[in-house]
Amino acid sequence: MQAFNAQAGVELGSRLIVTQRVTNATNDKRELVPNMAVMDPAIGSVKTVLVDNGFYSEQAVRAVEENEQGESTGTHVLAALKRDRHGRRVTDLEKKEDPGEPEPEAPFKDHMAHRVATKAGRLLYKQRQQTIEPVFGIIKEAMGFRRFSMRGQIKTALEWTLVCLAYNLRRLHRVGASMGTDQQALVAA
């Protein structure tokens, strides 16, 4: 059985797909770096990447945030490491201080959890579900694309490129072509 994993990255402000590819990987643990690599250089620099737990691995996050010399690339990754229940609870409405910074020698996972646990991190990460999830919903429901028609990874990748292009054209028609070019964040899914 041929099964492919369609990947897409969406810019927060415009909700346009800025990176897309098809892989035969069964999960997304090793897909963050390749997804960032296929992004068009015309996009410019990306300040923040919001990914779900499926994309998180220390190695992938470090590869995005640091170059080969260990210097910062200026890109910051936020990945949720646990699943929060949907809906609001009383504890969500209470005012609370940001958690303390983990010790420098703490595991990398603790540092990532702290990023998302701060008020700024929670507000930023919340945008992920409002950005990437509707894109896949529109592609599946409004555009009616639920399965690939072509066989083989090359043909499937071409089909996914056309689907993403159709989505972007639909989005541009919907919001107009007068959107700004300041890229604030990338959301991967």
C-alpha positions as a LaTeX table, in Angstrom:
\begin{tabular}{lrrr}
\hline
Residue & $x$ (\AA) & $y$ (\AA) & $z$ (\AA) \\
\hline
Met1 & 0.00 & 0.00 & 0.00 \\
Gln2 & 1.33 & 3.42 & $-0.90$ \\
Ala3 & 0.74 & 5.99 & 1.80 \\
Phe4 & 2.10 & 9.50 & 1.83 \\
Asn5 & 2.22 & 12.25 & 4.43 \\
Ala6 & 1.30 & 15.68 & 3.03 \\
Gln7 & 3.13 & 18.52 & 4.81 \\
Ala8 & 2.33 & 22.23 & 4.74 \\
Gly9 & 3.59 & 25.36 & 6.46 \\
Val10 & 1.36 & 28.41 & 6.71 \\
Glu11 & 2.24 & 32.06 & 7.34 \\
Leu12 & 0.23 & 33.42 & 10.28 \\
Gly13 & $-0.86$ & 36.78 & 8.93 \\
Ser14 & $-2.01$ & 35.78 & 5.46 \\
Arg15 & $-2.76$ & 32.09 & 6.03 \\
Leu16 & $-1.02$ & 31.33 & 2.75 \\
Ile17 & 0.83 & 28.05 & 2.37 \\
Val18 & 4.52 & 28.96 & 2.22 \\
Thr19 & 6.07 & 25.50 & 2.28 \\
Gln20 & 4.68 & 22.17 & 1.18 \\
Arg21 & 5.97 & 18.73 & 0.44 \\
Val22 & 5.02 & 15.06 & 0.44 \\
Thr23 & 6.96 & 12.45 & 2.37 \\
Asn24 & 6.55 & 8.75 & 2.96 \\
Ala25 & 7.50 & 9.07 & 6.65 \\
Thr26 & 4.85 & 7.61 & 8.91 \\
Asn27 & 5.25 & 10.35 & 11.53 \\
Asp28 & 6.52 & 13.93 & 11.60 \\
Lys29 & 9.45 & 13.63 & 14.06 \\
Arg30 & 12.07 & 14.06 & 11.31 \\
Glu31 & 10.08 & 16.40 & 9.06 \\
Leu32 & 10.66 & 19.83 & 10.62 \\
Val33 & 14.11 & 20.42 & 9.10 \\
Pro34 & 13.18 & 19.20 & 5.59 \\
Asn35 & 10.01 & 21.33 & 5.70 \\
Met36 & 12.05 & 24.40 & 6.55 \\
Ala37 & 14.59 & 23.55 & 3.84 \\
Val38 & 12.02 & 23.60 & 1.02 \\
Met39 & 10.71 & 27.03 & 1.95 \\
Asp40 & 11.19 & 29.51 & $-0.87$ \\
Pro41 & 13.97 & 32.02 & $-0.11$ \\
Ala42 & 11.59 & 34.78 & $-1.22$ \\
Ile43 & 9.75 & 34.26 & 2.08 \\
Gly44 & 12.69 & 35.78 & 3.93 \\
Ser45 & 13.57 & 35.06 & 7.50 \\
Val46 & 11.12 & 33.32 & 9.79 \\
Lys47 & 11.09 & 34.49 & 13.40 \\
Thr48 & 8.90 & 31.83 & 14.97 \\
Val49 & 7.90 & 28.30 & 14.03 \\
Leu50 & 4.84 & 26.83 & 15.76 \\
Val51 & 4.61 & 23.05 & 15.60 \\
Asp52 & 2.62 & 20.37 & 17.33 \\
Asn53 & 4.14 & 17.63 & 19.43 \\
Gly54 & 4.48 & 15.35 & 16.42 \\
Phe55 & 7.25 & 17.53 & 14.97 \\
Tyr56 & 9.18 & 17.93 & 18.22 \\
Ser57 & 12.60 & 16.45 & 18.69 \\
Glu58 & 15.55 & 18.15 & 20.33 \\
Gln59 & 17.71 & 17.47 & 17.29 \\
Ala60 & 15.20 & 19.05 & 14.88 \\
Val61 & 14.63 & 22.12 & 17.05 \\
Arg62 & 18.36 & 22.70 & 17.45 \\
Ala63 & 18.87 & 22.29 & 13.68 \\
Val64 & 16.29 & 25.01 & 13.02 \\
Glu65 & 17.45 & 27.39 & 15.77 \\
Glu66 & 21.22 & 27.01 & 15.29 \\
Asn67 & 23.53 & 26.81 & 12.27 \\
Glu68 & 26.42 & 24.33 & 11.93 \\
Gln69 & 28.70 & 26.61 & 13.99 \\
Gly70 & 26.22 & 26.65 & 16.88 \\
Glu71 & 25.22 & 30.28 & 16.28 \\
Ser72 & 21.59 & 31.36 & 16.52 \\
Thr73 & 19.67 & 31.55 & 13.24 \\
Gly74 & 17.15 & 33.98 & 14.70 \\
Thr75 & 14.36 & 31.42 & 14.37 \\
His76 & 12.54 & 30.36 & 17.53 \\
Val77 & 10.56 & 27.09 & 17.73 \\
Leu78 & 7.52 & 26.62 & 19.96 \\
Ala79 & 6.27 & 23.06 & 20.30 \\
Ala80 & 3.59 & 21.86 & 22.67 \\
Leu81 & 4.80 & 18.78 & 24.49 \\
Lys82 & 1.54 & 17.82 & 26.13 \\
Arg83 & $-2.07$ & 17.86 & 25.08 \\
Asp84 & $-4.36$ & 20.32 & 26.78 \\
Arg85 & $-8.03$ & 19.55 & 27.03 \\
His86 & $-10.33$ & 21.56 & 24.79 \\
Gly87 & $-12.59$ & 24.17 & 26.31 \\
Arg88 & $-11.99$ & 26.51 & 29.19 \\
Arg89 & $-11.58$ & 25.49 & 32.77 \\
Val90 & $-11.68$ & 27.68 & 35.86 \\
Thr91 & $-7.91$ & 27.35 & 36.23 \\
Asp92 & $-7.49$ & 28.78 & 32.71 \\
Leu93 & $-9.30$ & 31.94 & 33.78 \\
Glu94 & $-7.24$ & 32.52 & 36.90 \\
Lys95 & $-4.39$ & 35.00 & 36.74 \\
Lys96 & $-1.10$ & 33.26 & 37.32 \\
Glu97 & 2.53 & 34.20 & 37.10 \\
Asp98 & 4.77 & 32.77 & 34.42 \\
Pro99 & 6.61 & 29.66 & 35.61 \\
Gly100 & 10.21 & 30.06 & 36.64 \\
Glu101 & 12.97 & 29.57 & 34.09 \\
Pro102 & 14.37 & 26.01 & 34.20 \\
Glu103 & 17.97 & 25.56 & 35.29 \\
Pro104 & 20.52 & 25.83 & 32.46 \\
Glu105 & 21.47 & 22.17 & 32.91 \\
Ala106 & 17.81 & 21.05 & 32.79 \\
Pro107 & 16.82 & 18.77 & 29.92 \\
Phe108 & 16.03 & 20.50 & 26.63 \\
Lys109 & 12.44 & 19.26 & 26.91 \\
Asp110 & 11.98 & 21.32 & 30.10 \\
His111 & 13.17 & 24.45 & 28.31 \\
Met112 & 10.71 & 23.82 & 25.47 \\
Ala113 & 7.87 & 23.24 & 27.92 \\
His114 & 8.73 & 26.55 & 29.60 \\
Arg115 & 8.55 & 28.41 & 26.27 \\
Val116 & 4.95 & 27.33 & 25.77 \\
Ala117 & 4.00 & 27.68 & 29.45 \\
Thr118 & 4.68 & 31.44 & 29.62 \\
Lys119 & 1.83 & 33.83 & 28.92 \\
Ala120 & 3.50 & 35.08 & 25.73 \\
Gly121 & 4.20 & 31.52 & 24.61 \\
Arg122 & 0.62 & 30.40 & 25.23 \\
Leu123 & $-0.81$ & 33.36 & 23.29 \\
Leu124 & 1.53 & 32.76 & 20.37 \\
Tyr125 & 1.04 & 29.00 & 20.30 \\
Lys126 & $-2.74$ & 29.38 & 20.41 \\
Gln127 & $-2.49$ & 30.93 & 16.93 \\
Arg128 & $-1.32$ & 27.59 & 15.54 \\
Gln129 & $-4.73$ & 25.97 & 15.81 \\
Gln130 & $-6.35$ & 29.04 & 14.29 \\
Thr131 & $-3.96$ & 29.01 & 11.34 \\
Ile132 & $-3.00$ & 25.54 & 10.17 \\
Glu133 & $-6.09$ & 23.55 & 11.12 \\
Pro134 & $-8.48$ & 25.68 & 9.01 \\
Val135 & $-6.16$ & 25.32 & 6.00 \\
Phe136 & $-6.41$ & 21.53 & 6.05 \\
Gly137 & $-10.15$ & 21.81 & 6.79 \\
Ile138 & $-10.69$ & 24.04 & 3.75 \\
Ile139 & $-8.63$ & 21.74 & 1.54 \\
Lys140 & $-10.62$ & 18.70 & 2.68 \\
Glu141 & $-14.13$ & 20.10 & 2.96 \\
Ala142 & $-14.47$ & 23.23 & 0.82 \\
Met143 & $-12.15$ & 22.05 & $-1.95$ \\
Gly144 & $-13.14$ & 18.38 & $-1.62$ \\
Phe145 & $-9.58$ & 17.03 & $-1.65$ \\
Arg146 & $-9.51$ & 13.94 & 0.54 \\
Arg147 & $-7.17$ & 11.56 & $-1.27$ \\
Phe148 & $-4.49$ & 11.57 & $-3.91$ \\
Ser149 & $-5.36$ & 10.37 & $-7.40$ \\
Met150 & $-1.80$ & 9.81 & $-8.61$ \\
Arg151 & 0.52 & 6.95 & $-7.76$ \\
Gly152 & 4.16 & 7.29 & $-6.76$ \\
Gln153 & 5.77 & 9.94 & $-4.60$ \\
Ile154 & 6.83 & 12.23 & $-7.46$ \\
Lys155 & 3.35 & 12.38 & $-8.98$ \\
Thr156 & 1.73 & 12.67 & $-5.55$ \\
Ala157 & 4.06 & 15.56 & $-4.70$ \\
Leu158 & 3.04 & 17.30 & $-7.91$ \\
Glu159 & $-0.63$ & 16.77 & $-7.08$ \\
Trp160 & $-0.09$ & 18.21 & $-3.57$ \\
Thr161 & 1.71 & 21.22 & $-5.08$ \\
Leu162 & $-1.30$ & 21.87 & $-7.31$ \\
Val163 & $-3.70$ & 21.51 & $-4.37$ \\
Cys164 & $-1.64$ & 23.99 & $-2.31$ \\
Leu165 & $-1.47$ & 26.39 & $-5.27$ \\
Ala166 & $-5.25$ & 26.16 & $-5.69$ \\
Tyr167 & $-5.69$ & 26.85 & $-1.97$ \\
Asn168 & $-3.38$ & 29.90 & $-2.18$ \\
Leu169 & $-5.21$ & 31.27 & $-5.22$ \\
Arg170 & $-8.51$ & 30.81 & $-3.43$ \\
Arg171 & $-7.10$ & 32.56 & $-0.35$ \\
Leu172 & $-5.66$ & 35.45 & $-2.37$ \\
His173 & $-9.00$ & 35.91 & $-4.10$ \\
Arg174 & $-10.73$ & 35.88 & $-0.72$ \\
Val175 & $-8.54$ & 38.41 & 1.09 \\
Gly176 & $-7.12$ & 40.35 & $-1.86$ \\
Ala177 & $-3.54$ & 40.67 & $-3.00$ \\
Ser178 & $-2.84$ & 43.73 & $-0.84$ \\
Met179 & $-1.41$ & 41.77 & 2.09 \\
Gly180 & 1.88 & 42.84 & 3.65 \\
Thr181 & 5.11 & 40.95 & 3.14 \\
Asp182 & 6.35 & 40.98 & 6.76 \\
Gln183 & 6.70 & 37.33 & 7.68 \\
Gln184 & 6.08 & 36.89 & 11.39 \\
Ala185 & 5.80 & 33.17 & 11.88 \\
Leu186 & 5.49 & 29.85 & 10.19 \\
Val187 & 3.17 & 27.14 & 11.32 \\
Ala188 & 3.99 & 23.59 & 10.37 \\
Ala189 & 1.58 & 20.73 & 10.44 \\
\hline
\end{tabular}
